[in-house]
Amino acid sequence: MENKKLRFVDLFSGLGGFHLALSRVGCECVFACEVDKGLQDLYVINHGIRPASDIRFAWKDVPEHDILCAGFPCQPFSKAGSQRGFECETSGDLFEYILKVVDRHQPKMLIFENVPNIIRHDEGRTWRKIQDSLSLRGYDVKASELSPHQFGVPQVRPRALIVAARDLSAFDWPEVTSSELHLSSILDVNPVGSDKLPDDYLKYLEVWEEFLQIIPEDKKLPSFPIWAMEFGANYPVEDTTPKSSSKDSLSRFTGSFGASLQGKTKGQQLASIPSYARGSEAKFPRWKIRFILQNREFYDQNKHQLDLWLPKVRQFAPSFQKFEWNWREGSRTLWDKVIQFRASGIRVKNPATAPSLVALTTSQVPVIPWEKRYMTMRECARLQSMEGLKQLPSSKTRAYKALGNAVNVDVISAVAANLISATSPNEELKCSQNPTNTAPIAGLG
C-alpha cells in the first residue's frame, strides 16, 4: 500500500524554501501564506499554490496538517533589526497567530527558523516564552544553531532551528560535515549578463591592493578593521570625545588624515573628524576606543610606507576608506578572495565560503574579484540550495532581498528528515526520500 504523505503548511513562505525542503523528503504542502504580493505570484509559478496573505486574517483558513513550518520575520529579534522582539509593532505579534494555528490543529511537528539572536534576545526571555508557550501545549521543544557550510554549502550563515513534537526523545540533530569548501563550487565562469564592477569600485580595490603590498612581509596585517582616516589623527578619544571638548582644546589636535583643527570653528573641527567620532556621547564605547588606538599605532609603526599611499585613499568616500582583512593566513592579495562592499568598509574574506546572505542591497552582493563582477542571482540562489526554483523576482533588488530572507533548503530538509523519522507514529506516515526538483531557474543573470 502506498504511503500516505505528511501534509505541511508553509507560513511566512517567502520564496518557498520550506516548500522545497519538505517536498524533497516526500511531504505535501496544503497551505502557504505570504504578505508580499510579488512573492505570492512567484510561489504560484514555483510551487503551484497561491499563498494566502496576512496570517492575522488567514489563520482560520489553515487546513488540517501534520507539520507546521514557519520562518517568521526575524527583524524584531535580529541584532541588525529593531530588537523589539514580541513588542515590535509591525511583526512582534505574529508568533501569537502561529499559536492560534497550533491550538486549532495540534500538528504533530513544528519547524521554525530564525536568527540565532532569538535564543539570546532579551536575556533569554524571548526563547523562554517560545519554549513555555509550546510546552504548555504538550510539545517537547529543542533548538540548535546550524549553518549551510555544515551541510556542504559554501556559505557561513548561522541560524536558529527550533523543532517541536509530542516526544523528541528519539530526535537527533543531523550530522554536520567538515568537508573542504570553496565558493567556486557554486559559481559560473564569466556568466553572461553578470553585473561587472564599476570602474570606481575597481579603483578602490586597486588602491587597497597597493596597501597590502606596501606593508612589509615581516609585519602582520591588522586583524582589526582598518580606518584609514585615523592615520595621522590624534583627536581625544579616551577620556572625552570631540563633541564634549571645547573649540580651544580641540585646536591642539588633528582630525582625519592628520588635518589640523587649529583656527577652525567648532563646526568645522567636527567636520574634520571622522563621522563615527562626532556623536554626542560623553564617552566612546571601549570597542571604538580600541579600534581607533589600534589604527593610530599601526600608522605610527608603518608611517614611512603609508604616507606615500594615503593621498590615494583620502579621495574616497568614508566607507571606502575602511578595510577589513578577514583572512590572516591568506596570501597578500585581494584578487583571489571574496569581497563585500559594506557601509562599515570593504570586507575581504577567505573564498572558501560566501558572506552570510542577508536581505542585501545590490551594493552588498558579494564580489568575485578574479572576474571583476558581482555574484549573480542564480549563484546566490545556490547558496540557499534553491536551484530547484523555476523563477526568482525579476528585479535584482527584490531577488537579493528575498534570498537574504530565505531559509537554506539543504539545512531544513536534513532537519525535517530527522524529525520525521524520530516522531512519525507509524510507517504509513513516514515520508519517502524524494529528490527535489532541480529544474533550472528561469530568467536569471
C-alpha positions in Angstrom: 0.0 0.0 0.0 1.3 3.5 -0.9 2.5 5.5 2.0 0.3 8.5 3.0 2.2 11.7 2.5 2.6 14.0 5.5 0.9 17.4 5.0 2.7 20.6 5.8 1.9 24.3 5.9 4.4 27.0 4.9 3.8 30.1 6.9 5.6 33.4 6.0 6.6 31.4 3.0 8.8 33.9 1.0 10.4 32.1 -1.9 9.3 28.8 -0.6 12.4 27.3 1.0 10.4 25.2 3.4 8.3 24.0 0.5 11.4 22.8 -1.4 12.8 21.2 1.7 9.7 19.4 2.8 8.8 18.3 -0.7 12.3 16.9 -1.0 11.5 14.4 1.8 8.2 13.5 0.2 5.7 15.7 2.1 2.8 17.6 0.6 2.1 21.3 1.0 -1.6 22.1 1.8 -1.3 25.8 2.6 1.0 28.7 2.4 0.8 32.4 3.4 2.9 35.4 2.4 2.1 39.1 2.6 4.2 40.2 -0.3 2.1 40.1 -3.5 5.1 39.7 -5.8 6.3 36.6 -3.8 2.8 35.2 -3.8 2.8 35.3 -7.6 6.2 33.6 -7.7 5.0 31.0 -5.3 2.3 30.0 -7.8 4.9 29.7 -10.6 7.4 27.8 -8.5 5.1 25.6 -6.3 1.7 25.6 -7.9 -0.1 27.1 -4.8 -1.5 30.6 -4.3 -0.5 31.7 -0.8 -2.9 33.4 1.4 -1.9 36.9 2.6 -1.6 38.1 6.2 -1.7 35.3 8.7 -3.5 37.7 11.1 -6.6 37.3 8.8 -5.9 33.9 7.2 -5.1 31.8 10.3 -8.7 30.3 10.4 -8.2 29.2 6.8 -5.3 27.0 7.5 -6.4 23.4 6.9 -5.5 20.2 8.8 -1.8 19.4 8.6 0.9 17.2 10.2 3.9 19.7 10.1 3.8 23.4 10.7 6.8 25.3 9.1 7.4 28.9 9.9 10.3 31.3 9.2 8.5 34.1 10.9 10.0 37.6 10.4 13.4 37.9 12.1 13.8 41.7 12.2 12.3 42.1 15.7 15.0 39.7 17.1 17.9 40.5 14.8 21.0 42.4 16.0 20.7 44.4 12.8 16.9 45.0 13.3 14.8 46.7 15.9 15.4 44.0 18.6 12.0 44.9 20.0 11.0 41.2 19.9 7.4 40.4 20.6 6.9 44.2 21.3 7.6 45.1 17.7 4.5 47.0 16.4 4.8 45.6 12.8 5.5 41.9 13.3 6.1 41.2 17.0 2.6 39.6 17.3 3.0 37.0 14.6 4.1 34.3 16.9 0.7 34.6 18.6 -1.0 33.7 15.3 1.2 30.7 14.9 0.0 29.6 18.3 -3.6 30.1 17.2 -3.0 27.7 14.3 -1.3 25.2 16.7 -4.3 25.4 19.1 -6.7 24.8 16.2 -5.0 21.9 14.5 -2.4 20.5 17.0 0.1 19.5 14.3 2.4 16.6 15.1 5.6 18.5 14.3 6.7 22.1 14.2 9.8 23.5 12.5 10.8 27.2 13.0 13.8 29.1 11.6 15.1 32.5 12.7 18.2 34.5 13.6 20.4 33.0 16.2 19.8 36.0 18.4 16.2 34.9 19.0 17.7 32.4 21.6 19.6 35.2 23.4 17.2 38.1 22.8 16.0 40.0 25.9 18.4 38.0 28.1 16.8 34.7 27.0 13.2 35.8 27.9 12.1 35.5 24.2 13.3 31.9 23.9 11.7 31.0 27.2 8.4 32.4 26.0 8.6 30.3 22.9 9.5 27.2 24.9 6.9 27.8 27.6 4.1 28.5 25.0 4.8 25.2 23.2 5.4 23.2 26.4 2.0 24.3 27.8 0.5 22.8 24.6 2.1 19.4 25.2 5.2 19.8 23.0 8.8 18.9 23.6 11.0 21.7 22.2 14.6 21.7 21.0 16.8 24.3 19.4 20.1 24.4 17.7 22.3 26.7 15.7 23.1 25.4 12.2 24.7 26.9 9.1 24.7 25.8 5.4 28.5 25.3 5.5 28.0 22.4 7.9 26.0 20.7 5.1 28.4 21.2 2.2 27.1 24.6 1.0 29.8 27.3 0.8 28.0 29.9 3.0 28.5 30.6 6.7 25.1 31.7 7.9 24.3 30.5 11.4 20.5 30.3 12.0 18.4 29.1 14.9 16.5 26.0 14.1 13.6 25.1 16.5 11.7 21.8 16.4 8.8 20.6 18.5 6.8 17.4 18.7 5.0 15.4 21.4 8.1 13.4 22.1 11.6 14.3 20.9 13.4 11.6 22.9 14.4 9.9 19.7 15.3 13.0 17.8 18.9 13.9 16.9 20.1 17.0 15.0 21.5 16.0 11.6 25.2 15.2 11.4 27.3 18.0 10.1 30.2 17.7 7.6 33.7 19.1 7.8 34.3 18.7 4.1 36.5 21.3 2.4 34.6 24.0 0.7 35.2 26.7 -1.9 32.9 29.3 -3.3 33.8 28.3 -6.8 31.7 25.2 -6.4 28.5 27.3 -6.9 29.9 29.8 -9.3 29.5 30.0 -13.1 32.6 31.0 -15.1 32.2 34.6 -16.5 28.3 34.2 -16.7 26.6 36.2 -19.4 24.7 39.2 -18.0 26.5 39.4 -14.7 27.0 42.9 -13.2 30.6 44.0 -13.7 32.3 46.0 -11.1 32.2 49.8 -11.9 35.5 51.5 -12.7 35.4 53.5 -9.5 35.0 50.2 -7.4 37.9 48.6 -9.3 39.9 51.7 -8.3 39.1 51.2 -4.7 40.3 47.6 -4.9 43.5 48.6 -6.7 44.4 51.2 -4.1 43.7 48.7 -1.2 45.7 46.0 -3.1 48.6 48.5 -3.1 48.1 48.9 0.7 48.6 45.1 1.0 51.8 45.2 -1.0 53.5 48.1 0.8 53.2 46.6 4.3 56.5 44.7 4.9 56.1 40.9 4.8 57.5 40.5 8.3 54.7 42.6 9.7 51.3 41.0 10.3 48.3 42.6 8.6 45.8 44.0 11.2 43.1 41.7 12.4 41.1 44.8 13.5 39.1 47.0 11.0 41.4 49.5 9.2 40.1 53.0 9.4 42.5 55.0 7.2 41.1 58.3 8.4 42.8 57.6 11.8 46.3 57.7 10.1 47.7 60.9 11.4 44.8 61.8 13.6 45.2 62.4 17.4 41.9 64.0 18.5 40.8 62.9 22.0 39.0 59.6 22.4 40.0 58.0 25.7 38.8 60.4 28.4 36.5 62.6 26.4 35.1 63.0 22.9 35.4 65.7 20.3 31.8 66.8 20.8 32.3 67.1 24.5 35.5 69.1 24.0 35.8 72.9 23.7 36.9 74.5 20.5 40.1 75.8 22.1 41.1 72.4 23.5 40.4 70.7 20.1 42.7 73.2 18.4 45.7 71.4 19.8 44.8 68.2 17.9 44.5 66.8 14.4 41.5 65.2 12.7 41.1 62.8 9.8 44.3 62.1 8.0 46.2 64.5 10.3 44.2 67.6 9.3 44.9 70.5 11.8 41.9 71.6 13.9 43.5 74.9 14.7 41.9 78.1 13.5 38.5 76.5 12.8 35.1 76.9 14.3 33.7 74.1 16.4 31.5 73.0 13.5 34.5 73.0 11.1 36.5 71.0 13.6 33.8 68.3 13.9 33.5 68.2 10.1 37.3 67.4 10.0 36.8 64.4 12.3 35.6 61.0 11.1 31.8 60.8 11.3 31.9 57.8 13.7 33.6 60.1 16.2 31.2 63.1 16.1 28.5 61.6 18.3 27.1 63.5 21.3 28.0 60.7 23.8 30.2 61.8 26.7 32.5 58.8 26.3 33.1 56.4 23.4 32.4 52.6 23.9 35.5 50.6 24.7 35.5 48.8 21.3 35.5 52.1 19.4 38.4 53.5 21.5 40.3 50.2 21.0 39.9 50.3 17.2 40.9 53.9 16.9 44.0 53.5 19.1 45.0 50.3 17.2 44.8 52.2 13.9 46.9 55.0 15.2 49.5 52.7 16.5 49.6 50.8 13.2 50.1 54.1 11.3 53.0 55.1 13.6 54.7 51.7 13.0 54.3 51.9 9.2 54.3 55.7 8.6 57.1 55.7 6.1 55.2 53.3 3.8 51.7 54.7 4.4 52.4 58.4 3.8 53.0 57.9 0.1 49.9 55.8 -0.2 47.5 58.0 1.9 46.6 60.6 -0.7 45.1 57.9 -2.9 42.6 56.6 -0.3 41.9 60.1 1.1 39.9 61.0 -2.1 37.4 58.1 -1.4 34.1 58.3 0.3 34.3 57.3 4.0 33.0 53.7 3.6 35.8 53.0 1.1 38.4 54.4 3.5 37.7 51.4 5.7 39.1 47.9 5.1 38.6 44.6 6.8 41.1 41.8 6.2 39.4 38.7 7.5 41.8 36.0 6.4 45.1 36.3 8.2 46.6 33.2 6.7 45.7 34.1 3.1 48.2 35.4 0.5 48.5 39.2 0.4 46.3 39.9 -2.5 42.6 40.5 -2.6 42.1 39.4 -6.2 41.6 35.7 -5.2 39.4 36.3 -2.2 35.7 37.1 -1.8 34.8 40.8 -1.2 31.8 42.7 0.0 31.3 46.5 -0.1 29.6 47.5 3.1 28.8 50.7 4.9 31.4 49.5 7.5 34.1 49.2 4.9 35.5 46.9 2.2 35.5 43.4 3.7 37.9 40.7 2.3 37.3 37.1 3.2 38.5 33.6 2.7 37.0 32.3 -0.7 36.1 29.0 1.0 32.6 30.5 1.8 30.5 33.4 0.8 29.5 36.1 3.3 26.2 35.4 5.0 23.3 36.2 2.8 21.1 38.7 4.5 18.4 41.0 3.0 21.0 42.5 0.8 21.1 45.8 -1.1 22.5 45.3 -4.5 25.7 47.1 -3.4 26.3 44.5 -0.7 26.2 41.5 -3.1 29.4 39.5 -2.8 32.1 40.4 -5.4 34.1 37.8 -7.3 37.3 39.9 -7.8 39.1 37.4 -10.1 36.3 38.0 -12.6 35.7 41.6 -11.6 32.0 41.1 -11.1 29.2 40.7 -8.6 27.7 37.3 -7.8 24.6 36.7 -9.9 21.1 35.9 -8.6 21.5 32.4 -9.8 24.7 31.9 -7.8 23.1 33.5 -4.7 20.2 31.1 -5.0 22.6 28.2 -5.0 23.9 29.5 -1.6 20.4 28.9 -0.3 20.2 25.5 -2.1 17.4 26.9 -4.1 18.4 25.7 -7.6 15.0 23.9 -7.6 13.2 27.2 -8.1 11.9 27.9 -11.6 11.9 31.7 -11.2 13.1 34.5 -8.9 11.9 38.1 -8.7 12.7 39.9 -11.9 14.1 42.9 -10.0 17.6 42.2 -8.7 17.0 44.3 -5.7 13.9 42.3 -4.8 15.6 39.0 -5.6 18.6 39.6 -3.4 16.3 40.7 -0.6 14.1 37.6 -0.9 17.2 35.3 -1.0 18.6 37.1 2.1 15.3 36.4 3.9 15.1 32.8 2.8 15.8 29.6 4.6 18.5 27.2 3.3 16.8 24.2 1.7 19.6 21.7 2.5 19.6 22.6 6.2 15.8 22.4 6.5 15.4 19.2 4.6 18.1 17.5 6.8 16.4 18.7 10.0 12.9 17.7 8.7 14.1 14.2 7.7 15.5 13.5 11.2 12.4 15.0 12.8 10.0 12.9 10.7 12.0 9.6 11.3 12.0 10.3 15.1 8.4 11.2 15.5 6.2 9.6 12.9 3.7 7.5 14.7 3.7 4.7 12.2 5.3 3.6 8.9 2.4 4.8 6.8 3.1 8.4 7.8 6.8 8.4 7.2 7.9 10.4 4.2 9.8 8.9 1.4 13.2 10.4 0.4 12.2 12.0 -2.9 14.8 14.2 -4.7 14.0 17.8 -5.1 13.0 19.3 -8.4 16.3 20.6 -9.9 14.9 22.4 -12.9 16.9 25.4 -13.8 15.9 28.9 -12.6 14.4 30.8 -15.5 15.3 34.3 -16.4 18.3 34.8 -14.1 21.5 36.6 -14.8 
